[in-house]
């Protein structure tokens, strides 16, 4: 827990020391060892070490992954193939099985997953963030990094999807689909991110926002049949049947923070002077908000689905903070204000207790 807090305080200090707007250029057009690159390298290295060195018994989810990995090591290849049909996301277990047969223990396998996640994060923040310090603050505060301590299959999928952003932004559909399919091999729910491509293309106009809101209303009113259809198509209806019948839901706090993020970024990125930033990410954030609503009013597992549409929010928030105003003072106020709110949200949310639990 101490190392996690040190990493968080370090990036908080960096943002406090760098409140001016950043005029970023692609790193390959500058000297290799720039202050930005060194900062991103240092933070990512710390985040990787924290993930990779986490104890396998830190939480129930991670313990189950550890137990399964150890059990697979004792299987012959023929026995493993017979078990493969009953496994959810078999490619994940096949890759883990091959790691085990090479004599590599669970911690090496977990370190590999952590490396993929942090490498994707490194490239995203360095090449595409309007303010790298705000991005790291948002990443830590909003829970995406914290989730990587338990859900290894989804962590692997997130790490792969990080590499999809340039293809989404530059309209390279085939490459985007290939990356999403690769992520779905490790966590089948990642297939839902294919919907990001057409939604991302919509312009931030009132009409399109109303269309998205109308679609969201239809989804909310027909949540049960839509969810059952999706689970049948993915072959996971039996696995999640118990969850669907339990009526387990989340609190309203997720809706409040997700809605506030979407509203703030939409206001500042829909302005003409923000045209150089990626305002289309607000469309994905709105889909994430719909998922949070579903997880609050009907089914808690929709929180995991909504996370796929919020994985780039740490870029979007940085863009909204850095968008030019008439005075750079306004940018500094936005940057400082958002950073303080994110830090306060983290310190007051249950995530602090959760992190102390998963890192013990």
Secondary structure, DSSP 8 states (H G I E B T S, - for coil): -HHHHHHHHHHHHHHHT--S------GGGS-SS-HHHHHHHHHHHHHHHHHHT--TTSSHHHHHHHHHHHHHTTS-HHHHHHHHTTSTTHHHHHHHHHHHHTT--HHHHHHHHHHHHHHHHHHHHHHH-S-HHHHHHHHHHSSHHHHTTT-HHHHHHHHHHHTTHHHHHTT-HHHHHHHHHHHHHH-GGGGGGGHHHHHHHS-S-HHHHHHHHHHHHHHHHTHHHHHHHHHHHTT-HHHHHHHHHHT----THHHHHHHHHHHHHHHHHSSGGGTTS-TTHHHHHHHHHHHHHHHHHT-TTHHHHHHHTSTTHHHHHHHHHHS--SSHHHHHHHHHHHHHHHHHHHHHSTHHHHHHHHT-
